[in-house]
Every structure is written in structure tokens, then in C-alpha cells.
Amino acid sequence: MHQHTHPGHDHDDPHDHGDDGQAEILDLDAEVLAEHIASITAWLPLTSEPRRIVDLGYGTGAGTFALLERFPYAHVTAVDAAVGYLKALREKACARGVEERVWTVQADLDADRWPDLGTPDLVWASASMHHMADPGRTLRKVRELLAPGGLFAVVELAGFPRFLPAHAPENRPGLEERVHAAADALYAEHVPHRGADWGRLLVAAGFTVEDQRTITVDMDGNTDGDRDEAIARYAHVTLQRIRGVAAGTLSPEDLAALDEILDPDNPTSLLRREDLVVRTERTIWAARRA
């Protein structure tokens, strides 16, 4: 739901958009959670169908394409700080036959001045606002950007997905939670606005919060071979990424156990397990320009 694009990004965040490895995570996130992303776009409390949409921090385009599908007459201006995603998004748009409905803009949303993004009816920001150096200032800029009565949809992850059963791996039960706890402590230093009270911040920036919803994802595998494979790859690349952040703070035993499940040739590898799930939460705030 980007998942989820991070202008003003921090390079230690597994959901940062700064390299090819992160692009794979975002693409898998979009593939595995496509139905949930679509349910968010369908839920938005819109008074009329938007024609001009801005996607702030589009990453690999999950939100952009979900919005284009949901609103067939809309045009999306997709904004991200990572130059590498511009070409990829254009290629995807061409492959889907919607290139005339997408305009890509490279911009740092922490900058004092933004490029001309038009006057959108809807602004979408999925997993990007917590990366802002000054979220309050960014929210005020969005309010100025929106058409009168326009809607701002802020989507934020409650945490990174979990994939393993609590008893796994068998030689180090609870490993995944300990790995996440170690990484969360580091993220708190580098991404201080993660988990912020976005409802309060939106009101302070001059919005009226019309609705808020938390989507709980608890997806079991073993129903579709392609999806099971995607979940396995999603788990593998996500935990591989988190290992790069948290390795220095893990116990030797936990690090060894993590390396075992990340080793594609190991019988206990994440890529070979048949009991993986996807557990995560995403919260959406729908705010109207007051």
C-alpha cells in the first residue's frame, strides 16, 4: 500500500524508495496486498469522482495505478524524490495503456518551493508523510494545493508486516518479533514521525478529518500457488532488508537463526516454508480542506 514512496526519505528504512531492492519490496507489497489497496480507494468519502489527483511519494506506483483503475476519468500527477522511479513508472504506465493519464514529477517535498502540481481534487499520500522533516509544513502545503472542498487521503503503516508463526523458527521461537523490535529502536532515531497522530496534525494544518479507518490484514497462504510464492519472496526481501539495519544489535544466536531462514539453500529458508502469512495494519485518514 506504499504500501507505500518516500520523498525526503531515510536510507535505513526498509520502505525507503532509494534502490532496486526497495523497489522489489514495494512491487511485492502491491502484488500481495492489491485487494486491500483497492478497498482503500473504494472507501474514500468523495462527494464526486475526482478528475485531478496528486500521488505524493508514488514509489513503484501501487497507489497511482489503483487510483487510475478506481477513477477511470482521472489524471494522476505522481511525485517522488527518487529519480530512478520516474522511468519505471512511465514504462509501467505504457504497458498498462494509461501513459496519457500519468504525469511524473521529481521533487523533494521538504523543499521550500514545490513545482506546479495543479489544483487537485484528491491528494493521496501512502507511507510518505512520516518521512517529512516537518510534517506540519507539508500538510499545510497540501491544503494550499487542494481545490476547495478537495480530499486528502493519508495512508500510514502501523508497522512492518509479520510473516512467520509465533513458534517459528523452531530453533529460535519469536525471532521475527525480536528482529522487528531491534529495527524499530533504530527507526525511532531516524524516522521520528513514524506513528504520529495524523488526525491531530491534519486538524492543526487546517483540515477537517471526515473519517478514519484501520485495515487489518491477516492473510493466510496455501490457497494460491502464485500468491504463496509472492508472499515468500515478500517475506524474504523484507527481512533481508531489515537484517541490514538491525544486524549489529541482534544477539549472535538470533543473527545466526535469521541468516538460516534467509539462506535460499537452507531447508528452513523462508522461500521454502509453507506456513507463511501476512499480518499488518494500515490506517487511512480522509481529510477535507476546511
N, C-alpha and C positions, 0 to 999 in steps of 0.2 A: 504494500500500500504505500510506499516510499515511500509502497512501502515505498520511498518513500524517498536525494537531491539536496545538496546542501551548499548553497551559496554561503560564503563565509565559513567554510567547513573546517573541521578539525581532523587532521590526518590519522589520528589514532582511533577514530570511531569506526566500528565495523559497518555502519551505514553511511559512511562518508562516500562521496562520489568521485574520488580523485584518481582511481586507477582501474585497470582491467579486471582485477579480482573483485573489486566492489561492484563493477558493472554486472558480473556474473551473479552476485548475491541479489542485486536488485531485480535482474531478469527472472531469477528463480522465485523470488518473493512474489513477483507479478504473476508468474505462471501458477504457482501453488495456491495463491490467495485471490485469484481472478474473481471468483464469485463474491467474495467479501468486498472487494473494491467496487464491484458493480452495485452491490447492495447499498454502499455508502452514497454513490452518485444518485441512486434511485430515491434515497431517503431525503435528500436535501430539500428544505422547505422553501421552494421557489414560488413566486407569485406568477411568473411567466417563464417560458423557455428562454434561456439566455442565448444571445447571438454572439456576444463578445466575451471570451473567457481568457483569463491570465492564469497560467500554472507557474507558481513561484517555486523554483527548485525542482525541475522535472526529472532529473537523473536520466534513467533509460526510458522514460516515457509511459510508465504504467498508468499514472493519473491522466496524462494527456490523452491517451487512446481510449481510456474508459469514459472520459468526458465527451470525446468525439462520437463514441458509439451511443452514449446516452442521449446526446443532443445533436441530432443529425444535421441541423441547420446552423450549428455554431462554428465559429472560427476560434482557434486557441493560439494565444501567444505564449510560447514556452520559454521560461527564463531560467538560466543556470549559470553558475560561475565557472564550471568546468568546461573548457573549450572542446575537449575530446568528445563530449556528448552531443555537440551540435551536429556533426556529420552523421553520427549513428542514428540520431532521431530523424534526420531528414531521410536517411536510407530506409528506415522502418516506415516512415510516412509514405514514401514512394511505393514500397512493397505492398502496403495496405490500400493504395489508391486514394489517399487523403492528403497528398502533399500540398494541394491548393488550400487546405483548411488549417495548415500549421505554419506558424512563423516562429523561428527560433531566435532568441536574443541572448548573447553572452553578457552578463552583468554581475557585478558584486553588489549584493543588496545591502551591504554595510556601508557602501559609498554614500557621500552626502547627496549626490545627484543621481537619479535613475534615468535611463533612456526613456524615450517616449513609448509608453505601453498602451496608449489609447485610453478609452474610458469604458472599462469592462463592466458587464452586468454581474459577473461572477468571478471572484478570485479564489483559487484553490492553492493551498499550501500543505503538502503532506510530508511530515517528518523533516521540515526545513526550518520552522520558526525557532526551534530551540538552539539552532546554530548561530543565530544572530548575536552580534556583540551587544547590541542594545535593542532587545525585542520591542520595547515600548515605542521607540522611534520608528522601527519598521512597521509596526501595526498602525501608527498614525499616518505613515506614508501610504499604506494600503487604503486607509479610509479616504485620504485625499484623492487616490487613484480611482476609486469606485464611482460608478454612476449613482446618482441619487436613488436611494432605495435598493442599491446593489447588495449582494450577499457575499460574505467572506466565509469560506469553509476552511477551518484549521483542523488537520488530522495529525494526531501525535501518538506514538507508540508508548504503551505503558511499560514496555521492557522488551528485551530481545527474545525471540522465540525460544522455547524449550522443545527438545526433540526426543530425549531419552526417558524411559520409565524410571521411576524413583529408585528402583533397586539396581539400576544399571550404572556402569558396567559391573559385572558380577564380582570382580576383584576390588572395586573401589566404589561401592554404592554412594549415591549422592554427589558424584563427581561434577556433574553438569552445574548444579547449584553453586558449588564452591568456586568453579571457574567463573561463573557469572558474577558472584559476589566480589571476587578479586578484580574483575574488569570494571564493575560498577564503581568501585572505590577510586579507580584511576579516571574514569569518565567524569566523576563528580568534580575533579580538579580542572579538567579541560573543557567540559561542556556544562557549565553551571546552571543553564536554564532548562536542562532536561528535567521533565517532571514539574514544570512551573504551573501555577494556577492560571491557565489561559483564559478562563472565564473572567477573572478579576482584571487581568491585563487588557482584555478586549474592551471591557466597560471603561477602564481608565483611559483608553485610546479613543473613546467616543463612539463605540459600537453598542448596540442593543443585542444581547445574546438571546436569540429566539428559541434555540433548542440545543440540547447536548445529548449525545448518545455514546455508549461504550459497547463496542462489538467484541465479544469473547469468541476466540477461535479455538476449538478443540477438535482437531481433525485427525481421525484415525486413518492409518494406511490399510493395506491389504484389501482394497476394493477395486483398484485400477492399477495395472502394471506401470503405465506411463507416469501416473501421478506418484506412485511409490518410488519410482526411480528419481523423479524430480525432488521429492521430499528428502531422499537420501543425499542427493547432491547439495540440496539447500542446507541440510544439517552439516555436511562435511565442510563446505566452503565457509559457512558462518563460524563454526568452531575453530577452523583453521585460522581464520582472521582474528578471532578473539585470543587464540593462543599467542599470536604475535604481540598482543598488547599485554597479556597477563602472565606470560611465562615466568617473568622474573619474580613474581610474588607468590607463585604456587609452590607447594611442598614438592620435594623430589618425587614422592610417591604419586601425587596427583599428576605431575607433569609427565611421568612415565606412562601412567594409565591413559592420559589424554593422547599422547603420541601413539599408543597402541591402537586406539579407536580411529585415529586419523590416518593410520598406515593402510593404504589400499590393499596391501598384500596380507595383512593380518586377518585371521579368521573372524576376529571380533570387530572388524572395521565397520564404521558407520555405513559404508557403502554396501555392506553385506547383511546388515541386520534387517529383520522382518517385523520388528516391533516398534518402529519409529512413529512418532505422532508430531503434530504441530500445535503447540499451545502458546497463544499470545493474546494480547488485548490492544485495541486501538480505540481512542476516544476522539469524537468529532464534535467541534463547536460550530454552530451555524450562527453567524453574527450579521446583523443588518447595519448598514451605515445609518446612524441616528440622525 
